[in-house]
């Protein structure tokens, strides 16, 4: 019980909750992680990947871009370029 209370307090969600909130399947979210489109905000000592509301927005953007015809590889490259520009 304490762990769930801490998660709610911190605003972090597990993978299933994050997928549901973003409107994608858990499998899609796991695939986004596997191909490097998304990183967890935190990994608990037990290995649970945790996400926040910014992660949900990123997942929704990935989903919309993919449905618009962008490949996941192209989306990943866009994110990489964006992150490079942000570091300049």
Residue, then its C-alpha position, 0 to 999 in steps of 0.5 A: x500500500x505504501x508503494x502505491x501511495x508514494x507513486x501517486x504522490x510523485x505522479x509517476x505511473x507504471x507501464x500499464x497505467x501510462x499506456x492506458x492514459x496515453x491511449x496506446x496498448x501496453x505492447x506498443x509502449x513496450x515497443x517504443x521503449x525497445x526501439x529507443x523512442x522513449x525512456x522511463x523517468x525512473x527505474x525502481x530498485x525492483x526494475x519497474x519502469x516509471x513514467x510521468x505526464x511528459x512521457x504520456x505526451x511524448x507517447x501520444x505524439x509518437x502515436x499521432x506521427x506514426x498514424x500520420x504516416x511517419x515510420x518509427x525510425x523517422x520519428x526516432x530520428x526527429x527526436x534525436x535531431x530535436x535533442x541535439x538542437x536543444x543541447x546547442 
